[in-house]
Amino acid sequence: MTKVKIVFNQTLMISTAILFGIGIQWWIEYMSGGSGTVVWYWYSPFEIIFTGFMGAVPTVLICDWKGRGLGKMRLGIRLFLHFICLGAMVSFCGYLFKWYGGWKEYLPIAVMYVLIYGFVWAVTRWLTKSDAKKINEVLKEIQDQE
Amino acid sequence: MKVNVIQVNSAVEEKADICAVKITEEIQSAIELLEDNRRSIPCADGSETVMCRTETIYYVESVDKRTYVYTKDKCYETKYRLYELEKILKFHYFRCSKAMIVNIRKIKSVKAEMNGRMTAELLNGEQIVISRYYVKELKRKLGLMI
């Protein structure tokens, strides 16, 4: 059940990130004098959700977030693998659905991917740290004196 | 309900009298909460059976279908299963991973890890891992989550 939940959450997160990327790309185009118009077919939303789902698979396979187990080194390796596999999955789906035709069109997508991945990672880290700070404040008040 | 608090000079004199028309769920919770510190768990210390007071327990761990109770500097085995102890020790304890229940009052501080989980340092210097899934449970117990 936990894995199903992870896949569902990741699908939503990656789909949102793709939509955010598309939005930013077209906003940049609009700001630099372009039309800023997106051609949106009936199947476009399904393509995005499918890509989100495919991107969730590496998360389940690579990221063992449960329990103890992973040291910093192994965690770093897994994270790097996750970054590569997720990028590969998005690139593959992008190629399959003809989101880009050549390197020139692929490059902004790749840059956007790196930026979004970094941003999500940084926000998650910041949220966890802020949670730890709040928890420590409450713990100080209730902990036993030894 | 009117609550009177009278300061006494020693722990032996500490007592709580509850005058109620009916033992409601809230009153039962209050009774269990007040009795929690006086409860003991039968544990095995080698061939001897000792009564381990719940307020001295740091954490309880299940390893290979056996349950171990850890105090500041001792480890005992108990016949209780982890889920049974989770029911008995429900007030100041919380499940921090699939195989462990920890006494919140014995946590010195928590530290955020890279993958969303947390490491908790206990008052005796030991470190335990709080899985990402159970961080929510800790926040709920501490009143940081509605």
Interface residues (C-beta under 8 A of the other chain):
Chain A: T2 C63 W65 K66 G67 R68 L70 K72 L75 G76 L79 T124 R125 T128 K129 D131 A132 K134 I135 N136 V138 L139 I142 Q143 D144 E146
Chain B: E55 K72 S97 K98 A99 I104 R105 K106 I107 K108 S109 V110 K111 A112 E113 M114 N115 G116 R117 M118 L123 N124 V129 S131 R132 Y133 V135 L138 K139 L142 G143 L144
